[in-house]
Amino acid sequence: MLTGLHAMRRSQLALGFATGLAFGFILHRSRVADYGVLIGQLLLRDFTVLKVMISAVITGMLGVHALVSLGFARLHPKPGSLGGTVIGSLIFGAGFALLGYCPGTVAAAAASGRLDALLGGLPGIVAGAGLFAWAYPGLRRGVLRRGWFGELTIPGMLGAGRWAVVVPAALLLTAFLVLLEISGL
């Protein structure tokens, strides 16, 4: 199954496009592309964004690992470093602080016709990606190599099987979601 899909580039593109549309629709319908909801999350007054993200993490974690276990997918962890994580976090945080959107929500907001996202967010993403691409050769030899941890995964770090980590993590996150709902947050 995997080799068949890898050989069909148009099917991959169509599947990616359909998945992106579905993702954007879900972001829009769950209101996490709404500026007021995003600011409410940052002010710790509206936990809609946190609830949607945790639900997505649980669903994605269980789904990806089920696909891997069934032989329909393979994981290819990307190597990382503390330096890369810090740089990425600063860029992400600066964009979020300046406009109030993250990359996914800015795309959904722009598709919904919000001019701040369309005229500020999308050009910001393109400019930021271009700047990073321009600076990447120098960053790759320097700060992005600091604190290198390679292809580390949580199961690998713990020396445990993937399901021994995924199931308890999903249960803990689900319990946290239930607590958020019970508390009225």
C-alpha positions in Angstrom: 0.0 0.0 0.0 2.7 2.5 0.9 4.8 2.0 -2.2 1.6 2.4 -4.3 0.7 5.7 -2.8 4.3 7.0 -3.0 4.3 6.3 -6.7 1.1 8.3 -7.3 2.2 11.9 -6.9 -1.1 13.3 -8.1 -3.0 11.2 -5.5 -0.6 12.5 -2.8 -1.3 16.1 -3.8 -5.0 15.5 -4.0 -5.0 13.8 -0.6 -2.9 16.6 0.9 -5.2 19.3 -0.6 -8.3 17.5 0.7 -6.8 17.1 4.1 -5.8 20.8 4.2 -9.3 21.8 3.3 -10.8 19.6 6.0 -8.3 21.0 8.5 -9.1 24.6 7.6 -12.8 23.9 7.8 -12.4 22.4 11.3 -10.3 25.3 12.4 -13.0 27.7 11.1 -15.9 25.8 12.6 -14.2 25.3 16.0 -13.7 29.1 16.0 -9.9 28.8 16.7 -9.2 31.1 13.6 -11.2 33.8 15.3 -9.0 36.6 16.6 -11.1 37.1 19.8 -10.9 33.4 20.7 -7.1 33.3 20.1 -6.6 36.4 22.3 -8.9 34.9 24.9 -6.6 31.9 25.0 -3.5 34.1 25.5 -5.3 35.9 28.3 -6.3 32.6 29.9 -10.0 33.4 29.5 -11.1 31.2 26.7 -9.7 27.7 26.4 -11.3 26.7 23.1 -7.9 26.7 21.4 -6.3 24.5 24.0 -9.2 22.0 23.9 -9.1 21.8 20.1 -5.3 21.4 20.1 -5.3 18.7 22.7 -8.1 16.9 20.9 -6.0 17.1 17.7 -2.9 15.7 19.5 -4.9 12.8 20.9 -6.5 12.0 17.5 -3.3 12.4 15.6 -1.2 10.5 18.0 -3.5 7.5 18.1 -4.2 7.7 14.3 -0.6 7.9 13.2 0.6 5.1 15.5 -2.4 2.9 14.4 -1.4 3.5 10.8 2.2 2.6 11.6 1.2 -0.5 13.5 -1.0 -1.6 10.5 1.8 -1.0 8.0 0.1 1.9 6.2 2.7 4.5 7.3 6.2 4.8 8.4 7.6 7.3 10.9 10.6 9.4 9.9 11.5 11.6 12.9 13.3 14.7 12.0 16.5 15.5 13.8 16.4 18.5 16.1 18.3 20.7 18.4 17.8 23.0 21.3 19.0 25.9 19.2 16.6 25.1 16.4 13.7 24.8 18.9 14.6 28.2 20.5 14.9 29.9 17.1 11.6 28.4 15.8 9.8 29.3 19.1 11.0 32.9 18.9 9.9 33.2 15.2 6.5 31.6 16.0 6.0 33.7 19.1 7.0 37.0 17.3 4.5 36.3 14.6 1.8 35.3 17.1 2.4 38.4 19.2 2.4 40.8 16.2 -0.7 39.5 14.5 -2.5 37.2 17.0 -2.5 34.2 14.7 -0.4 31.0 14.3 0.4 29.7 10.7 -2.6 27.4 10.6 -5.1 29.9 12.0 -3.8 32.7 9.8 -4.5 30.5 6.7 -8.0 29.7 7.9 -8.7 33.3 8.8 -7.4 34.5 5.4 -9.6 31.9 3.7 -12.6 33.3 5.8 -11.9 36.7 4.3 -10.3 38.4 7.3 -8.1 41.2 5.9 -5.7 41.3 8.8 -4.8 37.7 8.1 -4.8 38.1 4.3 -2.8 41.3 4.2 -0.6 40.8 7.3 -0.4 37.2 8.1 0.1 35.5 4.7 2.7 38.1 3.5 4.4 37.7 6.9 4.6 33.9 6.5 6.1 34.3 3.0 8.6 37.0 4.2 9.5 34.9 7.3 10.0 31.8 5.2 12.1 33.7 2.7 14.3 35.3 5.4 14.8 31.9 7.1 15.7 30.3 3.7 18.2 33.1 3.1 19.8 32.8 6.6 19.6 29.0 6.8 23.1 28.1 5.5 24.7 30.2 8.2 22.2 29.1 10.9 22.7 25.5 10.0 26.4 25.7 10.8 25.9 27.7 14.0 22.9 28.1 16.3 20.8 25.3 14.7 23.4 22.7 15.8 23.5 23.9 19.4 22.1 21.3 21.8 21.8 18.7 19.0 19.6 15.8 20.1 19.1 14.1 16.7 16.1 11.9 15.9 15.0 11.6 19.5 11.5 10.4 20.2 9.8 10.1 23.6 9.4 6.2 23.3 13.1 6.1 22.3 14.2 8.3 25.1 12.3 6.1 27.6 13.3 2.9 26.0 9.7 1.9 25.7 7.4 0.6 22.9 5.3 3.3 21.2 2.0 2.1 22.6 3.4 2.1 26.1 3.8 5.8 25.7 0.9 6.7 23.4 -1.9 5.1 25.4 -1.0 6.6 28.7 -0.4 10.0 27.1 -3.8 9.8 25.3 -5.5 8.9 28.6 -3.8 11.7 30.5 -4.6 14.3 27.9 -8.2 13.0 27.8 -8.4 13.3 31.6 -7.1 16.9 31.3 -9.8 17.7 28.7 -12.5 16.3 31.0 -11.1 18.4 33.9 -11.2 21.5 31.7 -14.8 20.8 30.8 -15.8 20.1 34.4 -14.2 23.3 35.7 -16.1 25.3 33.0 -12.9 26.7 31.4 
